[in-house]
Amino acid sequence: MKRRYVAGSLAVLGAAALAAVAVSASTAGVKKAQGASAVSGSITFDGVWTGAEAKSFAAVIKAFNQKFPNVKVNYKPVGDNLPTVVSTAVAGGRPPDMADIAQPGLIQQFVTKGALKPITYARGVMARNFAPSWLKLGTFDGKLYGLVFKASNKSTVWYNAHAFKNAGVKPPKTWPQFIKAAATIKASGVTPFSIGGADGWTLTDLFENIYLRQAGAAKYGQLTAHKIKWTDASVAKALKTMAQVLRSDSMVGGTSGAVQTDFPTSVNNVFQNPPKGAIVIEGDFVPGVATVKAKAGTDYGEFPFPTVGGSGPAVEIGGDTIVAFRDTPAIRAFVQFLATPQAAAAWAKRGGFATGNKHMSPSVYPDPITRATASAVSKAKNVVFDMSDQQPGSFGATVGQGEWGLFQTFLRNPSNVKGVQKQLESAATKAYKKGK
């Protein structure tokens, strides 16, 4: 789950968590408009979802094929390299038919180049199932180009219930309590934090959650748009707070291990029993990534990202937007299906998923924890979109460079606050100047 739009998201996601409405009529328009049995063809689809998430999307495709059996969707899991892979394909004139993109900035680039096709044909089914703000999320230059299919609450913290119980700690609410709990867990013999540093976006998420709470939503927006510099004092303060987590003796495998640990492994480190680490800091999609057996409430739990300096409830959200590079009857059928409650439910029942689809019943979510993370946004005073996803791709969404690469540099040496600030500002200046 990684945006330009903020206003209205709170009401939208709150509705997604609370509404429980019959869904049978929502697909009728798709079938009637397309003539399900008559639609045929194949679709190439490049996506960021890998591993368990790719299997969940396969379940969505299976549900689609129950209605449109003559359409073959060829999904290719690209992972975090998707921005580079798709951009290269576009430049070479051979883009996939469809893709899911987590970076609105990248979508805007494709729209500007004329590479994307509008999906205005899906406006009707989207308007029936989503509040207006969700359509705005997929609107660029005044036209509808995207459907935010998979949303995520990125302000969640996941923990091993056994490790917490053995250490005698409870889910903390404030940052000082959080750091104190980590120290207590460490003293009990379990490494506190499992950091997936090999995937740089996990580090940007940690920074962004801290910055949102410490600097506030207004400055968060200014830094996102590069209206204040990365050398600003507010950034330094957030980096110093972040460094309290990135202690070599508090991360699974130490600093060198954290830099080499990918996100799925960081989750398994915490969800397995006995655990290698007690805490993994990431979004509501964490359970859907785990490949070890763990039961919600018994083996693992979740709590909201702690407040910092007395900050009010705040949530950072992300979303994967479905876009189309071509326009065919098969593509139209698939895009419209993805806007239905049935498509959302096919993934939601497997976990690691949230949606703005107001006609999907919350009862679909597999456990109380998932239902809680999906509804948490409605209680937040501040809701923002993932910062790095709103920035030029070369700075906010490219493996090994920009924010992803420089936060990995910071992970290796969290005492070098001023040094990484200068590097971040230099990289941001270049990216914003190029506009990509």
C-alpha positions as CSV (number, residue, x, y, z in Angstrom):
1,M,0.0,0.0,0.0
2,K,2.1,4.3,-1.3
3,R,-0.5,10.5,-3.1
4,R,-1.5,13.7,-3.9
5,Y,-5.0,13.8,-2.3
6,V,-5.8,14.0,1.4
7,A,-9.2,15.7,1.9
8,G,-12.2,13.4,2.2
9,S,-10.2,10.2,2.7
10,L,-11.3,9.9,6.4
11,A,-14.9,9.8,5.5
12,V,-14.4,7.4,2.7
13,L,-12.4,4.8,4.6
14,G,-14.7,5.1,7.6
15,A,-17.6,4.2,5.3
16,A,-15.7,1.3,3.9
17,A,-15.3,-0.1,7.4
18,L,-18.9,0.5,8.6
19,A,-21.1,-0.1,5.6
20,A,-22.9,-3.5,5.2
21,V,-25.1,-3.4,2.1
22,A,-26.3,-6.0,-0.3
23,V,-23.9,-6.3,-3.2
24,S,-25.7,-8.4,-5.8
25,A,-26.9,-5.4,-7.9
26,S,-23.4,-3.9,-8.1
27,T,-22.2,-6.4,-10.8
28,A,-25.3,-6.4,-12.8
29,G,-24.3,-3.3,-14.6
30,V,-21.0,-4.8,-15.6
31,K,-22.6,-8.0,-16.9
32,K,-25.3,-6.1,-18.8
33,A,-23.0,-3.6,-20.3
34,Q,-20.3,-6.0,-21.4
35,G,-22.2,-9.2,-22.1
36,A,-20.1,-11.4,-20.0
37,S,-20.1,-14.5,-22.2
38,A,-19.3,-12.5,-25.3
39,V,-16.3,-10.8,-23.9
40,S,-13.0,-12.5,-24.7
41,G,-9.3,-11.8,-25.0
42,S,-6.2,-11.7,-22.9
43,I,-4.7,-9.0,-20.6
44,T,-1.1,-8.5,-19.6
45,F,-0.9,-7.1,-16.1
46,D,2.3,-6.0,-14.3
47,G,1.9,-5.6,-10.6
48,V,3.8,-4.8,-7.4
49,W,2.1,-7.7,-5.5
50,T,4.4,-10.7,-5.0
51,G,4.3,-13.8,-2.8
52,A,1.1,-14.1,-0.7
53,E,-0.3,-10.8,-2.2
54,A,0.1,-12.2,-5.7
55,K,-1.9,-15.3,-4.5
56,S,-4.6,-13.0,-3.2
57,F,-4.8,-11.2,-6.5
58,A,-5.0,-14.6,-8.2
59,A,-8.1,-15.2,-6.1
60,V,-9.5,-11.9,-7.5
61,I,-8.8,-13.0,-11.0
62,K,-10.5,-16.3,-10.3
63,A,-13.6,-14.5,-9.2
64,F,-13.5,-12.4,-12.3
65,N,-13.2,-15.5,-14.5
66,Q,-16.4,-16.9,-12.9
67,K,-18.2,-14.1,-14.6
68,F,-16.0,-13.6,-17.6
69,P,-14.6,-17.1,-18.4
70,N,-13.3,-16.1,-21.8
71,V,-10.8,-13.5,-20.6
72,K,-7.3,-14.5,-19.6
73,V,-5.5,-12.2,-17.2
74,N,-1.7,-12.8,-17.2
75,Y,-0.5,-11.3,-14.0
76,K,3.3,-10.7,-13.7
77,P,4.5,-9.9,-10.1
78,V,7.2,-7.3,-10.6
79,G,7.6,-6.1,-7.0
80,D,9.3,-2.9,-5.9
81,N,11.0,-2.5,-9.3
82,L,7.6,-1.9,-11.0
83,P,8.1,1.9,-11.5
84,T,11.3,1.2,-13.4
85,V,10.1,-1.8,-15.3
86,V,6.9,-0.1,-16.4
87,S,8.6,3.2,-17.2
88,T,11.1,1.3,-19.4
89,A,8.3,-0.6,-21.1
90,V,6.5,2.7,-21.8
91,A,9.6,4.3,-23.2
92,G,10.1,1.3,-25.5
93,G,6.6,1.4,-26.7
94,R,5.7,-2.0,-25.1
95,P,3.8,-1.3,-21.9
96,P,1.6,-4.0,-20.3
97,D,-2.1,-3.7,-20.9
98,M,-2.7,-2.9,-17.2
99,A,-0.7,-2.2,-14.1
100,D,-1.2,-1.4,-10.4
101,I,0.8,1.6,-9.4
102,A,1.3,2.9,-5.9
103,Q,2.7,6.2,-6.8
104,P,0.3,9.0,-8.0
105,G,3.4,11.0,-9.2
106,L,4.3,8.2,-11.6
107,I,0.7,8.0,-12.9
108,Q,0.8,11.7,-13.5
109,Q,3.9,11.3,-15.6
110,F,2.3,8.6,-17.7
111,V,-0.8,10.8,-18.2
112,T,1.3,13.7,-19.2
113,K,3.1,11.5,-21.8
114,G,-0.3,10.3,-23.1
115,A,0.7,6.7,-22.2
116,L,-2.5,5.9,-20.2
117,K,-6.1,5.4,-21.4
118,P,-8.9,7.0,-19.5
119,I,-11.3,4.6,-17.7
120,T,-14.3,6.9,-17.8
121,Y,-16.3,3.8,-18.9
122,A,-16.0,2.6,-15.2
123,R,-17.3,5.9,-13.7
124,G,-20.8,4.5,-13.3
125,V,-19.8,1.3,-11.3
126,M,-17.2,3.2,-9.3
127,A,-19.7,6.0,-8.4
128,R,-22.2,3.3,-7.2
129,N,-19.6,1.6,-5.0
130,F,-17.2,4.4,-3.9
131,A,-17.7,7.8,-2.4
132,P,-16.8,10.8,-4.7
133,S,-13.4,11.3,-3.0
134,W,-12.2,7.9,-4.2
135,L,-12.9,8.9,-7.8
136,K,-10.9,12.0,-7.2
137,L,-7.9,9.8,-6.2
138,G,-7.9,8.4,-9.7
139,T,-8.5,11.6,-11.5
140,F,-5.6,13.3,-13.3
141,D,-5.8,16.4,-15.5
142,G,-9.6,16.3,-15.1
143,K,-10.1,12.7,-16.4
144,L,-10.5,9.4,-14.6
145,Y,-7.5,7.3,-15.2
146,G,-7.3,5.1,-12.1
147,L,-9.2,2.9,-9.6
148,V,-7.7,2.7,-6.1
149,F,-8.4,-1.0,-5.6
150,K,-6.3,-1.9,-2.6
151,A,-6.0,0.7,0.2
152,S,-3.9,0.3,3.4
153,N,-3.7,1.8,6.9
154,K,0.1,2.3,7.1
155,S,0.1,3.5,10.7
156,T,0.0,0.1,12.4
157,V,2.5,-1.8,14.5
158,W,2.4,-5.6,14.8
159,Y,3.8,-7.6,17.6
160,N,4.4,-11.2,18.8
161,A,1.8,-11.8,21.5
162,H,3.9,-14.4,23.3
163,A,7.0,-12.1,23.4
164,F,4.9,-9.3,24.9
165,K,3.3,-11.6,27.4
166,N,6.6,-13.0,28.5
167,A,8.1,-9.6,28.9
168,G,5.0,-8.3,30.8
169,V,4.4,-5.4,28.5
170,K,1.2,-4.1,26.9
171,P,0.8,-2.3,23.6
172,P,2.1,1.2,24.1
173,K,0.2,4.4,23.2
174,T,3.0,7.0,23.3
175,W,6.5,7.1,21.9
176,P,8.3,7.0,25.3
177,Q,6.2,4.0,26.3
178,F,7.1,2.4,22.9
179,I,10.8,2.8,23.5
180,K,10.5,1.6,27.1
181,A,8.6,-1.5,26.0
182,A,11.3,-2.3,23.5
183,A,13.9,-2.1,26.2
184,T,11.9,-4.4,28.5
185,I,11.4,-6.9,25.7
186,K,15.1,-6.8,25.0
187,A,15.9,-7.5,28.7
188,S,13.5,-10.5,28.5
189,G,15.8,-12.1,25.9
190,V,14.0,-11.2,22.6
191,T,15.2,-8.7,20.1
192,P,12.7,-5.9,20.0
193,F,12.5,-4.8,16.3
194,S,12.5,-6.7,13.0
195,I,13.4,-4.1,10.3
196,G,13.0,-4.9,6.6
197,G,15.7,-2.6,5.5
198,A,16.4,-4.3,2.2
199,D,13.2,-2.7,1.1
200,G,13.8,1.0,1.4
201,W,10.1,1.9,1.5
202,T,9.7,0.3,4.9
203,L,12.1,2.9,6.2
204,T,10.4,5.8,4.5
205,D,7.1,4.6,6.1
206,L,8.7,4.7,9.6
207,F,10.1,8.2,9.0
208,E,6.8,9.5,7.6
209,N,4.7,8.2,10.6
210,I,7.1,9.9,13.0
211,Y,7.2,13.1,11.0
212,L,3.4,13.3,10.7
213,R,3.0,13.1,14.4
214,Q,6.0,15.2,15.3
215,A,5.8,18.0,12.7
216,G,2.1,17.9,12.0
217,A,0.0,17.4,8.9
218,A,0.7,20.9,7.5
219,K,4.5,20.5,7.5
220,Y,4.1,16.9,6.2
221,G,2.3,18.4,3.2
222,Q,5.0,21.0,2.7
223,L,7.8,18.5,2.9
224,T,5.9,16.2,0.5
225,A,5.7,19.0,-2.1
226,H,9.3,20.1,-1.4
227,K,8.1,23.5,-0.2
228,I,10.5,23.1,2.8
229,K,13.9,21.5,2.5
230,W,15.0,18.2,3.8
231,T,17.7,20.1,5.8
232,D,14.8,21.7,7.9
233,A,15.1,21.3,11.6
234,S,11.8,19.3,11.7
235,V,13.4,16.6,9.6
236,A,16.4,16.4,11.8
237,K,14.2,16.0,14.8
238,A,12.2,13.2,13.2
239,L,15.4,11.4,12.1
240,K,16.8,11.6,15.7
241,T,13.5,10.0,16.9
242,M,13.7,7.3,14.2
243,A,17.3,6.6,15.3
244,Q,16.0,5.4,18.7
245,V,14.5,2.4,16.8
246,L,17.5,1.8,14.5
247,R,19.9,0.7,17.2
248,S,22.1,-2.2,16.0
249,D,21.5,-4.1,19.3
250,S,17.8,-3.7,19.0
251,M,17.3,-5.0,15.5
252,V,17.2,-8.7,14.4
253,G,20.6,-9.4,12.9
254,G,22.0,-6.1,14.0
255,T,22.6,-3.3,11.5
256,S,24.0,-5.5,8.8
257,G,21.2,-8.0,9.2
258,A,18.5,-5.3,9.0
259,V,19.9,-3.9,5.8
260,Q,19.7,-7.3,4.2
261,T,16.3,-8.3,5.5
262,D,13.4,-8.0,3.0
263,F,9.9,-7.1,4.1
264,P,8.3,-10.6,4.1
265,T,11.2,-11.9,6.2
266,S,10.8,-9.1,8.7
267,V,7.2,-10.1,9.2
268,N,8.0,-13.8,9.6
269,N,10.7,-13.0,12.1
270,V,7.9,-11.6,14.4
271,F,5.0,-14.0,13.5
272,Q,6.9,-17.2,14.0
273,N,7.0,-19.0,17.4
274,P,9.5,-18.6,19.0
275,P,10.0,-15.2,17.4
276,K,13.3,-13.8,16.2
277,G,11.9,-10.3,16.9
278,A,9.0,-8.9,18.8
279,I,7.8,-5.9,16.7
280,V,7.5,-5.1,13.0
281,I,6.4,-1.6,12.1
282,E,4.3,-1.6,8.9
283,G,0.8,-1.3,7.5
284,D,-2.3,-3.4,7.8
285,F,-1.2,-5.7,5.0
286,V,1.4,-7.3,7.3
287,P,-0.7,-10.5,8.1
288,G,-1.3,-11.1,4.4
289,V,2.5,-11.2,3.8
290,A,3.3,-13.7,6.6
291,T,4.1,-17.2,5.3
292,V,4.4,-18.8,8.8
293,K,1.4,-20.1,10.7
294,A,0.1,-17.6,13.2
295,K,-3.3,-16.9,14.7
296,A,-4.6,-13.3,15.2
297,G,-5.1,-12.5,18.8
298,T,-3.2,-15.6,20.0
299,D,0.1,-15.4,18.2
300,Y,0.2,-11.8,17.1
301,G,-1.6,-8.5,17.8
302,E,-1.7,-4.9,16.5
303,F,-1.7,-1.4,17.9
304,P,-1.8,2.0,16.3
305,F,1.5,3.8,15.7
306,P,2.3,5.6,19.0
307,T,1.6,9.3,19.4
308,V,4.7,11.5,19.5
309,G,4.9,14.6,21.7
310,G,1.2,14.5,22.5
311,S,0.1,14.3,18.9
312,G,-3.5,13.4,18.2
313,P,-4.6,10.3,16.3
314,A,-3.1,10.3,12.8
315,V,-3.1,7.8,10.0
316,E,-0.9,7.5,6.9
317,I,-2.6,5.6,4.1
318,G,-1.4,4.1,0.9
319,G,-3.2,2.7,-2.1
320,D,-2.5,0.7,-5.2
321,T,-4.2,2.3,-8.3
322,I,-5.3,0.2,-11.3
323,V,-4.5,1.9,-14.6
324,A,-4.8,0.8,-18.2
325,F,-2.4,1.4,-21.1
326,R,-4.8,0.1,-23.7
327,D,-8.6,0.0,-24.2
328,T,-10.2,-3.3,-25.2
329,P,-13.5,-4.9,-24.2
330,A,-11.6,-7.4,-22.0
331,I,-9.8,-4.6,-20.2
332,R,-13.0,-2.7,-19.7
333,A,-14.7,-5.8,-18.2
334,F,-11.8,-6.3,-15.8
335,V,-11.5,-2.7,-14.7
336,Q,-15.3,-2.5,-14.0
337,F,-15.2,-5.8,-12.1
338,L,-12.4,-4.5,-9.9
339,A,-14.7,-1.7,-8.8
340,T,-17.3,-4.2,-7.4
341,P,-17.7,-5.5,-3.8
342,Q,-17.1,-9.1,-5.1
343,A,-13.6,-8.2,-6.3
344,A,-12.8,-6.5,-3.1
345,A,-14.2,-9.4,-1.0
346,A,-12.1,-12.0,-2.9
347,W,-9.0,-10.5,-1.5
348,A,-10.4,-9.0,1.8
349,K,-11.4,-12.4,3.2
350,R,-7.8,-13.5,2.8
351,G,-6.5,-10.6,4.9
352,G,-3.9,-7.9,4.3
353,F,-6.5,-5.7,2.4
354,A,-8.7,-2.7,2.9
355,T,-11.0,-1.0,0.5
356,G,-12.9,2.2,0.0
357,N,-15.8,0.1,-1.5
358,K,-18.7,1.1,0.7
359,H,-20.8,-1.9,-0.4
360,M,-18.4,-4.6,0.9
361,S,-19.5,-5.8,4.3
362,P,-17.0,-5.5,7.1
363,S,-17.9,-9.1,8.1
364,V,-15.8,-10.2,5.1
365,Y,-12.6,-9.3,7.0
366,P,-11.2,-12.5,8.5
367,D,-10.6,-11.3,12.1
368,P,-11.3,-8.5,14.6
369,I,-7.8,-7.1,14.1
370,T,-8.2,-6.6,10.4
371,R,-11.6,-5.0,11.0
372,A,-10.0,-2.6,13.5
373,T,-7.2,-1.5,11.2
374,A,-9.6,-0.9,8.4
375,S,-11.8,1.3,10.6
376,A,-9.0,3.1,12.4
377,V,-8.9,5.9,9.8
378,S,-12.3,7.1,10.8
379,K,-11.0,7.9,14.3
380,A,-8.0,9.9,13.1
381,K,-7.8,13.6,13.3
382,N,-5.1,13.7,10.6
383,V,-5.1,11.5,7.5
384,V,-2.4,11.8,4.9
385,F,-1.2,9.8,1.9
386,D,2.2,8.2,1.8
387,M,4.7,10.9,1.3
388,S,7.2,9.1,-0.9
389,D,4.4,8.0,-3.2
390,Q,3.4,11.6,-4.0
391,Q,7.0,12.6,-5.0
392,P,8.8,12.2,-8.3
393,G,9.6,8.5,-8.8
394,S,13.3,8.9,-9.0
395,F,13.3,10.4,-5.5
396,G,10.4,8.6,-3.8
397,A,10.0,5.2,-5.5
398,T,13.1,3.8,-7.0
399,V,15.1,0.9,-5.6
400,G,18.5,1.9,-4.4
401,Q,18.3,5.6,-4.9
402,G,16.5,8.7,-3.7
403,E,14.7,8.2,-0.4
404,W,14.7,4.4,-0.5
405,G,18.5,4.3,-1.0
406,L,19.3,7.2,1.4
407,F,17.2,5.8,4.2
408,Q,19.1,2.6,3.9
409,T,22.3,4.7,4.2
410,F,20.7,6.2,7.4
411,L,20.0,2.7,8.7
412,R,23.6,1.9,8.4
413,N,24.7,5.0,10.3
414,P,21.7,6.6,12.1
415,S,24.0,9.1,13.9
416,N,24.8,10.9,10.7
417,V,21.6,13.0,10.7
418,K,23.0,16.1,9.0
419,G,24.8,14.1,6.4
420,V,21.8,12.2,5.2
421,Q,19.7,15.4,5.3
422,K,22.0,17.0,2.8
423,Q,21.9,14.0,0.6
424,L,18.1,13.8,0.7
425,E,17.9,17.5,-0.1
426,S,20.3,17.2,-3.0
427,A,18.4,14.2,-4.4
428,A,15.0,15.9,-4.0
429,T,16.2,19.1,-5.7
430,K,17.4,17.1,-8.8
431,A,14.2,15.0,-8.9
432,Y,11.8,17.9,-8.6
433,K,13.8,19.9,-11.2
434,K,13.4,17.0,-13.7
435,G,9.9,16.4,-12.6
436,K,10.4,12.6,-12.6
